[in-house]
Amino acid sequence: MADVFTPKQRSAVMRAVRGTDTKPEMAVRRLVHALGYRYRLHVRALPGAPDLVFPSRKKVIFVHGCFWHRHRCEAGRSMPASKVDYWQAKFAANQRRDRRHRRQLQALGWKVLVVWECQLGPRKLERLRERIERFLES
């Protein structure tokens, strides 16, 4: 199936995809702040520049989009119809990089929590709040 956008339009669409301050990340940041925790953002000195960093606790939180990081939910299983080989390679590289960053952080003594975009639904926020609180208190 051919792309519905011209190469120039597709390039503009892809350029608009944000890496930081995404809606899911902002939701997690608001939730963590409301719990009374303070954090640093995107510490580049750490592998993967985690989204939220709690230096005194040696804990980090990554907020992953289900599509880009290939979660097991419905959004993570969808595949673009065009250039399938390209996307499969890109997604596999994303997953390898995520695993490598988690291993590197753990080797440095950091505890890692991954929050998936699909876990931020209105009915799921309470469970996520409890999960984050347990992670940060343990």
Summary of the structure (lengths in Angstrom):
residues: 138
radius of gyration: 16.5
end to end distance: 49.3
largest distance: 50.7
contacts: 351
relative contact order: 0.16
helix: 53%
strand: 12%
